């Protein structure tokens, strides 16, 4: 995977030259490099100005406008991504549309994910897999680009979050129709009573999941920030409805064909998929050596009725202590990486976003372990990109974007 370098000088052979401008929030070297890789993958010939923010574009103007992640304008016209990011009900630049639903630690940066979908060459109707789908960032970005998505996560909470972000737009009328009943009769109910009330109100799982997540965000606000539950519930319900309406408006105004999204509870160590069946993989394995995902979301899991002691046995990286914990994590990840190799089509790409975790004061070389094991399986490391992490709910300070290509046969 070769990028067009900043120093390349391209001749104009086909007449008109377009101009493209990066987003103002593109500030880091890795972002500029990803922007270059994205253009290269889209087949665009370009030249970068001395200021590193404006580009001369010699072809592919429409692809940049419709698909790119790092460009704000092309010939003075806003890109689709710029228009999408304006639909933001939060104070965080990367929490547009439904991305903000639930304060999940370790989230992807959606702009980077959109770029990576383009960089690995996945297009409309093809399938991206995320075997650790987490809060559903990759799912939502695939949906917006018209790319089909399959996601698995061991956490039932993550499955709800990802589904609500991507499915609620299809049941907006019924969700709105139940709003008054929810506020009038259920807001003061306890967990089991609340969920029983939802079952009586509707058989639509999309609607039930939406109102489950409204409650779980309020539970999180109470547990983590000591916010008043009732006030948080009402505020979140209002904002979530507005965000889902934004999804519908964006689809109509940009004439988007949403990708098909499937998110299920499942184990990355044993994927229920055929060999050579997906066109690309973008994932971030759990940082559970450093972050106890069960403990972090214990308030939500308990409210849903799960036994946290039992659920710990399902998760990668939270079993055992000391050296045993690291050994168990590595063995589990070997199984997951074997599955990634098995289900990916030959000559296609798998992106692993991972950083070195710290455990009991020592840095664990997770990146080196991942590269060595993936190459041993038959992958070739095409790119190893150092990146900074920023965002309210992230626990790591830096990580690596590893792009692997599966050998043919």
C-alpha positions in Angstrom: 0.0 0.0 0.0 2.0 2.9 -1.3 1.1 6.5 -0.5 1.7 9.5 -2.8 4.4 11.4 -1.0 4.2 15.1 -0.1 7.2 15.7 -2.3 5.7 14.2 -5.4 5.1 16.6 -8.3 2.3 15.7 -10.7 1.8 17.0 -14.2 -1.7 18.0 -15.4 -2.6 15.9 -18.4 -6.4 16.2 -18.4 -7.2 19.9 -18.3 -9.1 21.2 -15.3 -7.6 21.2 -11.8 -9.7 21.1 -8.7 -8.8 22.3 -5.3 -9.5 20.5 -2.0 -9.1 21.8 1.6 -8.5 19.8 4.7 -10.6 20.2 7.8 -9.3 22.7 10.3 -9.1 20.0 13.0 -6.6 18.0 11.0 -3.5 18.8 13.1 -1.3 15.8 13.3 1.2 14.1 11.0 -0.7 10.8 11.1 -3.9 12.5 10.0 -2.2 14.1 6.9 -0.7 10.7 6.1 -4.1 9.0 6.4 -5.5 11.7 4.1 -2.9 10.9 1.5 -3.5 7.2 1.8 -7.3 7.8 1.4 -6.8 9.8 -1.8 -4.4 7.2 -3.2 -7.0 4.4 -2.4 -9.6 6.4 -4.2 -7.4 6.6 -7.3 -6.9 10.4 -7.0 -3.8 12.2 -8.3 -2.9 15.2 -6.2 -0.3 17.7 -5.2 -0.1 19.2 -1.7 0.5 22.9 -1.2 3.4 24.3 0.9 1.0 25.0 3.7 0.0 21.3 3.8 -3.8 22.2 4.0 -4.8 22.8 0.4 -4.5 20.2 -2.3 -4.5 20.4 -6.1 -6.7 17.6 -7.4 -6.3 16.3 -10.9 -9.1 13.7 -11.0 -11.7 12.0 -8.7 -13.4 15.1 -7.5 -16.8 13.4 -6.9 -15.2 10.5 -4.9 -13.5 13.1 -2.6 -16.8 15.0 -2.2 -18.9 11.9 -1.3 -16.5 9.6 0.5 -13.5 11.4 2.0 -13.0 11.8 5.7 -10.3 14.5 5.9 -11.5 17.1 3.4 -13.9 19.9 4.2 -14.3 21.4 0.7 -13.8 20.5 -3.0 -13.8 23.5 -5.3 -15.6 25.5 -2.6 -18.4 22.9 -2.2 -18.7 21.1 1.1 -18.0 17.4 1.2 -20.6 14.9 2.5 -18.6 14.3 5.6 -18.5 18.0 6.4 -22.3 18.2 6.1 -22.7 15.0 8.2 -20.5 16.4 11.0 -22.6 19.5 11.3 -25.4 17.3 12.7 -24.0 17.3 16.2 -26.0 17.7 19.4 -22.8 17.6 21.6 -19.9 19.9 22.4 -17.4 17.2 21.0 -16.4 17.5 17.4 -16.3 13.7 16.8 -19.7 12.9 18.4 -22.0 13.8 15.5 -25.3 12.0 14.7 -25.7 9.0 17.1 -21.9 8.6 17.8 -22.4 10.2 21.2 -24.9 7.6 22.5 -23.5 6.2 25.8 -20.1 7.3 27.3 -18.1 4.2 26.3 -14.4 4.2 27.1 -11.9 3.3 24.4 -13.9 4.6 21.5 -12.6 4.9 17.9 -12.3 8.4 16.4 -15.0 8.2 13.6 -13.1 10.4 11.2 -10.2 8.0 11.2 -12.5 5.0 10.7 -14.2 6.6 7.7 -10.8 7.1 6.2 -9.7 3.5 6.9 -12.8 2.1 5.2 -11.7 4.0 2.1 -8.0 3.1 2.5 -8.6 -0.6 2.5 -10.7 -0.3 -0.6 -14.1 -1.5 0.6 -17.0 -0.1 -1.4 -20.8 -0.1 -1.6 -22.3 -3.5 -0.9 -19.1 -5.1 0.3 -18.7 -6.3 3.9 -16.6 -4.9 6.8 -16.2 -7.0 9.9 -15.5 -5.8 13.4 -15.1 -8.8 15.7 -14.8 -6.4 18.7 -17.5 -4.0 17.7 -17.7 -2.1 21.0 -19.8 1.0 20.9 -20.5 0.7 17.1 -18.3 3.4 15.6 -17.2 1.3 12.6 -20.8 0.2 12.2 -22.1 3.7 11.9 -19.4 4.9 9.6 -19.9 1.9 7.3 -23.7 2.6 7.3 -23.1 6.2 6.2 -20.7 5.1 3.4 -23.1 2.5 2.1 -20.9 -0.4 3.1 -22.4 -3.5 4.7 -21.2 -4.3 8.2 -21.1 -7.4 10.5 -20.2 -6.8 14.1 -19.8 -9.0 17.1 -19.2 -8.2 20.7 -19.1 -10.4 23.9 -20.8 -7.6 25.8 -24.6 -7.5 25.7 -24.4 -3.8 26.5 -22.2 -3.1 23.5 -24.7 -4.9 21.3 -27.5 -2.6 22.5 -25.4 0.5 22.0 -24.4 -0.4 18.4 -27.8 -1.4 17.4 -29.5 1.7 18.8 -27.0 3.9 16.9 -27.6 2.2 13.6 -31.2 0.9 13.8 -33.3 3.6 15.5 -33.7 5.6 12.3 -35.8 2.8 10.9 -38.3 3.0 13.8 -38.3 6.7 14.5 -42.1 7.1 14.2 -42.9 4.4 16.8 -40.1 5.6 19.1 -41.6 9.1 19.0 -45.1 7.7 19.5 -44.2 6.1 22.8 -42.3 9.0 24.2 -45.2 10.4 26.3 -46.1 7.0 27.8 -42.4 6.4 28.7 -42.2 9.8 30.4 -45.6 9.5 32.2 -45.5 5.9 33.4 -42.0 4.4 33.5 -39.4 7.1 34.3 -39.5 6.2 38.1 -39.6 2.5 37.7 -36.6 0.3 38.8 -34.6 -1.8 36.3 -36.6 -5.0 36.1 -39.9 -3.1 36.3 -38.8 -0.7 33.6 -37.8 -3.4 31.1 -41.1 -5.3 31.8 -43.0 -2.1 31.1 -41.2 -1.8 27.7 -42.2 -5.4 26.9 -45.8 -4.5 27.4 -45.6 -1.3 25.4 -44.1 -2.8 22.2 -42.8 -6.0 20.5 -40.4 -3.9 18.3 -36.9 -4.7 19.5 -35.5 -1.6 17.9 -37.8 0.6 19.9 -37.2 -1.4 23.1 -33.4 -1.1 22.7 -33.7 2.7 22.2 -35.5 3.1 25.5 -33.2 0.7 27.2 -30.3 2.9 26.2 -32.0 6.1 27.3 -32.2 4.6 30.8 -28.6 3.2 30.7 -27.1 6.5 29.8 -29.0 8.1 32.7 -27.8 5.3 35.0 -24.3 6.0 33.8 -24.7 9.7 34.4 -25.9 9.0 38.0 -23.1 6.5 38.7 -20.2 8.3 37.2 -21.1 12.0 37.5 -23.7 12.0 40.3 -26.2 13.6 37.9 -29.9 13.5 38.8 -31.4 10.4 37.1 -34.7 11.8 36.1 -33.3 15.0 34.7 -30.7 13.1 32.8 -33.3 10.6 31.4 -35.5 13.4 30.1 -32.6 15.4 28.6 -31.0 12.3 26.9 -34.3 11.2 25.5 -34.9 14.6 23.9 -31.3 14.8 22.5 -31.4 11.2 21.3 -34.6 11.7 19.3 -33.1 14.8 17.7 -29.9 12.9 16.8 -32.0 10.1 15.1 -34.0 12.8 13.2 -30.6 14.2 12.1 -29.8 10.7 10.7 -33.0 10.7 8.7 -32.4 14.2 7.4 -28.8 13.5 6.4 -29.9 10.4 4.5 -32.5 12.4 2.6 -30.5 15.6 2.0 -27.4 13.7 0.7 -29.4 10.9 -1.0 -27.4 8.3 0.9 -27.9 4.6 0.5 -27.3 3.2 4.0 -25.2 0.1 4.4 -26.8 -3.0 5.9 -25.8 -3.4 9.5 -25.8 -6.6 11.6 -24.6 -6.5 15.2 -24.8 -9.7 17.3 -23.5 -10.9 20.6 -20.6 -13.2 19.8 -17.1 -14.3 20.5 -14.2 -13.0 18.4 -12.4 -16.3 19.2 -15.1 -18.3 17.4 -16.7 -16.3 14.6 -19.9 -17.7 13.1 -18.8 -16.8 9.6 -17.6 -18.9 6.6 -14.0 -18.9 5.4 -12.9 -16.1 3.1 -16.3 -14.3 3.5 -15.6 -10.6 4.4 -14.0 -7.9 2.3 -12.3 -6.0 5.0 -11.7 -5.9 8.8 -11.4 -2.9 11.0 -11.1 -3.5 14.7 -9.5 -2.6 18.0 -8.9 -5.5 20.4 -9.9 -4.8 24.0 -7.5 -3.0 26.2 -8.8 -5.1 29.1 -5.3 -5.6 30.6 -5.3 -1.9 31.4 -9.1 -1.3 31.4 -11.6 -3.6 33.2 -14.6 -3.3 30.8 -16.8 -5.3 33.2 -16.1 -3.1 36.2 -16.3 0.1 34.1 -19.9 -0.7 32.9 -21.0 -2.7 35.9 -23.8 -0.3 36.7 -25.3 -0.8 33.3 -24.8 -4.6 33.2 -26.4 -5.0 36.6 -29.3 -2.9 35.6 -29.8 -5.2 32.6 -29.9 -8.1 35.0 -26.5 -9.7 34.4 -24.3 -11.3 37.0 -21.0 -9.5 36.8 -19.1 -12.4 38.2 -20.4 -14.7 35.5 -20.0 -12.2 32.7 -16.3 -11.7 33.6 -15.7 -15.3 32.4 -16.8 -14.3 28.9 -14.4 -11.3 28.4 -10.9 -11.3 27.0 -8.2 -9.9 29.3 -10.1 -9.7 32.6 -9.5 -13.2 33.8 -6.6 -14.1 36.1 -4.0 -11.9 37.9 -0.4 -10.9 37.3 1.5 -13.0 34.7 -1.4 -15.4 34.2 -3.7 -12.5 33.2 -1.3 -11.5 30.4 -0.8 -15.1 29.2 -4.6 -15.7 29.1 -5.0 -12.5 27.1 -2.3 -13.4 24.6 -3.8 -16.9 24.1 -7.3 -15.5 23.6 -6.0 -12.9 21.1 -4.2 -15.6 19.1 -7.5 -17.4 18.7 -9.1 -14.1 17.6 -6.4 -13.3 15.1 -6.6 -16.8 13.6 -10.3 -16.2 13.1 -9.6 -12.8 11.4 -7.3 -14.6 9.0 -9.8 -17.4 8.3 -12.8 -15.2 7.5 -11.0 -12.4 5.5 -10.8 -12.9 1.7 -7.3 -13.3 0.2 -5.6 -10.1 -1.0 -7.9 -8.0 1.3 -7.0 -5.9 4.3 -7.3 -6.2 8.1 -6.8 -3.1 10.2 -5.8 -3.5 13.9 -5.8 -0.4 16.0 -3.9 -1.2 19.2 -1.5 0.3 21.7 0.9 -1.0 24.3 -1.0 -1.5 27.5 0.4 -0.9 31.0 -0.3 -3.5 33.7 1.0 -3.3 37.3 3.3 -0.5 36.3 4.9 -2.4 33.4 4.4 -1.7 29.7 3.2 -4.8 27.7 4.4 -4.9 24.1 1.0 -5.6 22.7 1.9 -4.0 19.3 5.0 -6.2 18.8 3.1 -9.3 19.8 0.3 -8.5 17.3 2.6 -7.8 14.4 4.7 -11.0 15.0 1.6 -13.2 15.4 -0.3 -11.8 12.4 2.7 -12.1 10.1 3.2 -15.7 11.4 -0.4 -16.4 10.2 0.4 -15.2 6.7 -0.4 -11.5 6.8 1.9 -8.9 5.5 2.2 -5.7 7.4 1.6 -2.9 4.9 1.5 0.1 7.3 2.3 0.8 10.9 1.1 4.3 11.7 1.7 6.0 15.1 -1.2 8.0 16.2 -2.2 10.1 19.2 -5.4 9.5 21.0 -7.7 12.3 22.1 -11.2 12.2 23.4 -13.0 12.3 26.7 -13.6 8.6 27.1 -10.2 7.2 25.9 -7.8 5.7 28.3 -4.7 5.3 26.1 -2.5 8.2 25.0 -1.1 6.7 21.8 -1.6 3.6 19.7 -0.7 2.1 16.3 -2.8 1.7 13.2 -1.6 -1.6 11.7 -2.8 -2.4 8.2 -2.2 -6.0 7.2 -2.8 -7.7 3.8 -3.8 -11.4 3.7 -1.6 -13.4 1.3 -3.4 -15.1 -1.6 -4.1 -18.8 -0.8 
